[in-house]
Amino acid sequence: MSNPRRPIRFGLALNQIRSTWEELVAFARDAERLGFDSLWAIDHVVGVPDPSEPIFEGWTALSALATATERIRLGHQVLCVGFRHPPLLAKMAATLDHASGGRFILGLGAGWNEAEFKKYGLSFPSIGTRLNQLDEALALIRKLWTEEPVSYFGEQFQVEDAHCRPRPVQEPHPPILVGGSGEKVLLRIVAEHADIWNNMGWAHGLLPQKIEVLHKHCESLKRDPAEIEISQQLLAAIGETETEARVATERVCAELPFLSGGPDLIVAGRPAQCVERVQKTIDMGATTLILSFGRRPTLESLELFATEVMSHFR
């Protein structure tokens, strides 16, 4: 199910948990220097899975990193629709698109971590309502970016005679990424609104099946599925020797077990093995890989991956 018409892109997950600000800036600059295509922040207000862990807020962190980088694209994997009022989010995104020189990707999802919503006094409605919020938010944000004035009276959100000036740098608007794996509703929302769909790490093995469902939604909406970039969230670990690769793999799986799509699907091993596993994911239908090398990735591992794995697909 690979798509040879699209280039293969590699993104890096930014680790905001237990990091210093200086470490985040260095990581972003290293990612750019090594040729990664994109950098992705998480949108949590407490640590995951341990809520007591220190964590930098995702929107503020990425906005600041826009001024510390020049080329790499910037997005969130993904913003929670319930954290920020969508009309205001459209304005924030337009501003960040200017601040980054047109490098921003708006990643949005329904949100899932009920505990952090409650800890911060935020409403956490049913999944059906959250998906309705996501659907309306995406429609409203696109209107605010491309039309004016905008009046919108949905069940979840309403605006009247609203303007969003200055408009984003990117034409017709910044790319919209929707993250999630639900087939009945979420992928229908992707088919209607998204430029990029990001599949969750745990659903990696189901990627071909979900792409097929996405194509059916596109067919019902009369949209060309080739317009939607397929992104896959992944864990990654690499080492020059078998022992180094095994230790790195065990570490990242222990740190982020909830992101794993299974040991046979993690991009892990020596460089040649990582190339094979990247190719396997491409053959399943992905053209963008968003990689997490764990809580404390080393510069040596990122350099090895960039020079020995990414270079194979350039």
C-alpha positions in Angstrom: 0.0 0.0 0.0 3.0 2.3 -0.3 2.6 5.6 -2.2 5.7 6.2 -4.3 4.4 9.7 -5.4 5.1 11.1 -1.9 8.6 11.7 -0.4 9.3 9.8 2.8 9.5 12.2 5.7 10.9 11.7 9.2 9.7 13.6 12.3 11.0 13.6 15.8 8.9 13.6 19.0 9.9 16.3 21.5 10.3 15.0 25.0 8.9 17.7 27.4 8.9 15.4 30.4 11.8 15.7 32.9 13.8 17.9 30.5 15.3 21.2 31.1 14.5 24.1 28.7 18.2 24.1 27.5 17.8 20.4 26.6 14.7 21.1 24.5 16.4 23.9 22.6 19.5 21.7 22.0 17.3 18.8 20.8 15.3 21.0 18.4 18.5 22.4 16.9 20.1 19.0 16.6 17.0 17.6 14.9 17.1 20.4 12.4 20.9 20.1 11.8 20.6 16.3 11.3 17.9 16.7 8.6 14.8 15.6 10.3 11.7 17.1 8.5 9.5 17.9 11.5 9.5 18.3 15.3 6.4 17.3 17.3 5.4 18.4 20.8 2.9 16.6 23.0 -0.1 18.4 24.5 -0.3 17.3 28.1 -0.4 19.4 31.3 0.8 16.6 33.6 3.3 13.8 33.1 2.2 10.6 31.3 1.9 8.0 32.7 3.1 9.6 36.0 1.2 12.9 36.6 3.7 14.1 39.2 6.5 14.3 36.6 7.5 17.8 35.5 6.4 18.7 31.9 6.6 21.8 29.7 3.3 22.9 28.2 3.2 22.0 24.5 2.0 25.2 22.8 4.3 27.6 24.6 7.3 25.3 24.1 6.8 24.9 20.4 6.2 28.6 19.9 9.5 29.4 21.6 11.3 26.7 19.6 10.1 28.4 16.4 12.5 31.2 17.2 15.3 28.7 17.9 15.0 26.9 14.6 14.9 28.0 10.9 13.9 25.1 8.7 12.3 22.2 10.5 8.5 22.0 10.5 6.7 22.3 13.8 3.5 20.7 15.1 1.7 19.0 18.0 0.9 15.3 18.2 -1.8 16.3 19.0 -3.5 19.3 20.6 -6.6 18.5 22.7 -9.6 20.2 21.3 -10.9 20.7 24.9 -7.9 22.7 26.0 -8.3 25.8 23.8 -11.4 27.5 22.4 -11.1 26.8 18.6 -11.7 30.4 17.4 -8.8 31.5 19.7 -6.8 28.5 18.6 -7.2 29.6 14.9 -5.8 33.0 15.9 -2.9 31.5 17.9 -2.1 29.2 15.0 -2.0 32.0 12.4 0.3 34.0 14.7 2.7 31.0 15.1 2.7 30.4 11.4 4.0 33.9 11.0 6.5 33.5 13.9 7.9 30.3 12.3 8.0 31.6 8.8 5.3 29.3 7.5 6.5 26.1 9.2 3.5 25.3 11.4 1.3 22.2 11.1 -1.9 22.3 13.2 -2.3 18.8 14.8 -5.6 18.4 16.6 -7.4 15.5 18.3 -10.3 14.7 20.7 -8.1 14.2 23.8 -8.1 11.0 25.9 -6.4 11.6 29.3 -9.5 12.2 31.5 -7.4 12.6 34.6 -5.5 15.7 33.5 -8.7 17.3 32.3 -10.2 16.8 35.8 -7.0 17.9 37.6 -7.1 21.2 35.7 -10.8 21.8 36.1 -11.6 21.2 32.4 -14.7 19.6 31.1 -14.3 16.0 29.8 -17.5 15.0 28.0 -18.2 11.7 26.3 -16.1 10.5 23.4 -19.1 11.2 21.1 -19.2 14.9 22.2 -15.4 15.2 22.0 -15.5 14.0 18.5 -18.3 16.4 17.6 -16.1 19.2 19.1 -13.2 18.1 17.0 -15.4 18.0 13.8 -16.8 21.5 14.4 -13.5 22.9 15.5 -11.7 21.9 12.3 -14.5 23.3 10.1 -14.5 26.6 12.1 -10.7 27.0 12.1 -10.5 26.4 8.4 -13.2 29.1 7.8 -11.5 31.6 10.0 -8.2 31.0 8.1 -9.8 31.4 4.6 -13.0 33.4 4.8 -14.2 36.7 6.5 -16.2 37.7 8.3 -17.1 34.3 9.7 -20.4 33.4 11.4 -20.7 29.9 12.6 -23.5 28.5 14.8 -22.8 24.8 15.6 -23.9 22.7 18.5 -20.4 23.0 20.2 -19.0 26.3 19.1 -20.4 29.6 17.8 -18.9 32.8 16.4 -20.4 35.9 14.8 -18.8 38.3 12.3 -15.3 37.0 13.3 -12.1 38.0 11.6 -8.7 36.3 11.7 -6.2 38.8 10.5 -3.4 38.5 9.7 -4.1 35.3 7.9 -1.5 32.5 8.1 1.6 32.6 5.9 0.9 29.3 4.2 -1.6 29.2 1.4 -4.4 28.3 1.4 -3.7 27.6 5.1 -1.3 25.6 7.4 -1.6 21.8 7.0 -4.1 20.2 9.3 -3.1 16.9 11.0 -5.7 14.8 12.8 -4.5 12.2 15.1 -6.4 9.0 16.2 -7.3 5.6 15.1 -11.1 5.3 15.5 -12.6 3.9 12.2 -16.2 4.9 12.3 -16.1 8.6 13.3 -12.5 9.7 13.6 -11.4 8.6 10.2 -14.5 10.2 8.7 -13.4 13.4 10.3 -9.9 12.9 8.8 -11.5 12.3 5.3 -13.4 15.5 5.5 -10.9 17.9 7.1 -7.3 16.6 7.3 -4.3 17.1 5.1 -2.4 14.6 7.2 -3.6 11.6 9.3 -1.5 10.3 12.1 -2.1 6.8 13.2 -1.4 5.9 16.9 1.6 3.8 17.7 -0.4 1.0 19.3 -2.4 0.7 16.0 0.7 0.4 13.8 -0.1 -3.2 12.8 -3.6 -2.2 11.8 -2.4 0.6 9.4 -3.4 -1.1 6.1 -6.8 -1.9 7.5 -7.3 1.7 8.7 -6.1 3.2 5.4 -8.7 1.0 3.6 -11.4 2.4 5.9 -10.1 6.0 5.4 -10.4 5.4 1.6 -14.0 4.4 2.0 -14.8 7.5 3.9 -13.1 9.6 1.2 -15.1 7.8 -1.4 -18.4 8.6 0.4 -17.3 12.3 0.7 -16.1 12.4 -2.9 -12.5 13.3 -1.9 -9.3 11.9 -3.5 -7.6 9.9 -0.7 -4.2 10.7 -2.3 -4.7 14.3 -0.9 -4.1 12.9 2.6 -0.6 12.2 3.8 -0.3 9.1 6.0 1.7 9.5 9.2 2.6 6.8 11.6 3.6 7.3 15.2 6.5 5.0 16.2 9.0 4.1 18.8 12.6 3.9 17.7 15.9 2.6 19.0 19.2 2.1 17.3 22.7 0.9 18.1 25.8 0.1 16.2 26.1 -3.4 17.7 23.5 -6.0 18.6 24.1 -5.4 22.3 23.7 -1.6 22.0 20.6 -2.0 19.9 19.0 -4.4 22.3 19.7 -2.2 25.4 18.3 0.8 23.6 15.2 -1.1 22.5 14.5 -2.4 26.0 14.9 1.1 27.5 12.5 2.8 25.1 9.9 0.1 25.4 10.0 0.3 29.2 9.7 4.1 29.1 6.8 4.3 26.5 5.0 1.0 26.5 1.7 2.6 25.6 3.1 3.8 22.2 4.2 0.4 21.1 2.7 -1.3 18.1 4.4 -4.6 19.1 8.1 -5.6 19.1 8.0 -6.6 15.5 6.9 -3.1 14.4 9.1 -0.9 16.5 11.9 0.7 14.3 14.7 -0.8 16.3 18.0 -2.6 15.9 21.3 -2.0 14.0 21.1 0.5 11.1 20.3 -2.2 8.5 17.5 -3.6 10.6 16.1 -0.1 11.1 16.1 0.4 7.3 14.1 -2.8 6.9 11.6 -1.8 9.5 11.1 1.6 8.1 10.6 0.0 4.7 8.0 -2.3 6.3 6.0 0.7 7.5 6.3 2.4 4.1 5.0 -0.8 2.5 2.0 -0.7 4.9 1.1 2.7 3.5 2.9 5.4 5.6 4.9 8.2 4.0 5.7 10.1 7.2 7.2 8.5 10.3 7.1 10.4 13.6 9.7 8.8 15.9 10.2 8.8 19.6 13.6 7.6 20.8 12.4 7.6 24.5 12.7 10.0 27.4 16.4 10.7 27.1 17.5 10.2 23.5 21.2 10.5 23.0 22.7 12.7 20.3 24.8 9.7 19.1 21.6 7.7 18.4 20.0 10.5 16.5 23.1 11.0 14.4 23.4 7.3 13.7 19.8 7.1 12.6 20.1 10.2 10.4 23.3 9.1 8.7 22.6 5.4 8.3 18.8 5.1 8.1 17.2 8.4 6.9 19.9 8.8 4.2 18.7 5.5 2.7 15.3 7.0 1.9 16.5 10.4 0.6 
